[in-house]
Amino acid sequence: MKYTLIIGAGIHAQALKGSSYSSAALASWHNLLLAIGAESFNNPLLGFESLVIKKAKDEKIAAYKAEQNLLKKIAETLEAEQTKIINDINIEYPLSIFNPEKVSDVIILNFDLVIEKLLTKGNIPKLEKSPHNDSTYRTINGIRFWHPHGCIEDSYSIEFGIRKYGKNLKDIEALRTLYKMDERNEEYDLTKIQATWYSAILQNSLVFAGTGLSFDEWGLWFALTSRKRNFAQKGEEPPVYTLNKKDAFCNLYGFSHTKAISEQDDYDQSWQSLIEFLN
């Protein structure tokens, strides 16, 4: 059985806990929004949109230009934090969970490249492209690493805010259409399906780590719903795991047959359980 790891900002929050970077923009959307100048917000996607509108008005520029400037600021902010954290030998990430014997794909919901740089000692490989679509990934130690929300190498690729999330649903529907076409063309031999982050969600057992999987994550919920539909006739789907019975578990339980890797609420113990689970 192969797993797809879905990694959120919680992996940074856990690694940075107790360090001078514990309130870093890498650790949460809340911190990131504060770092780029947002003042108050209830929903992070709307908080970003409000900032776009404010910047457009204050600087007398078009909203799209204000958005581009803010995405560039996000990339610069995270790049600076990424460099500090990678060079700090006192900060340890649970890199052993990226075990190619157990994990085939990693879907990183964050915009940074901290994990990839740590795994390759800074020499991350070039992006690869799926044969018949625009999905890109990097292969590290035999594992495909996907950034469906974009990454700081290309600031305009970063998906943040209502408008970008809304546009993203069309792209995910295109991935679903390609997947269904591959299923039929390959006579339902799943080993021949062209790899995308969407196919990695549909075919593998899933492990959510460091993400609350909020209902703002439209794209992920779209893909998870498609996964449920794909297995509806058979009546069962590959398992879904979370670190413990908090965060993502609360939103997934009742929608998918979700299992907690750890029964402990303590995150130190939960991450240790995940390390043991994937090794």
Secondary structure, 3 states (H helix, E strand, C coil): CCEEEEECCHHHHHHHCCCCCCCCHHHCHHHHHHHCCCCCCCCHHHHHHHHHHHHHHHHCCCHHHHHHHHHHHHHHHHHHHHHHHHCCCCCCCCHHHCCCCCEEEEEECCCCCHHHHHHHCCCCCCCEECCCCCCEEEEECCEEEECCCCCCCCHHHCCCCHHHHHHHHHHHHHHHHHHHHHHHHCCCCHHHCCCCHHHHHHHCEEEEECCCCCCCCHHHHHHHHHHHHHCCCCCCCCCEEECCCCCHHHHHECCECEEECCCCCCHHHHHHHHHHHCC
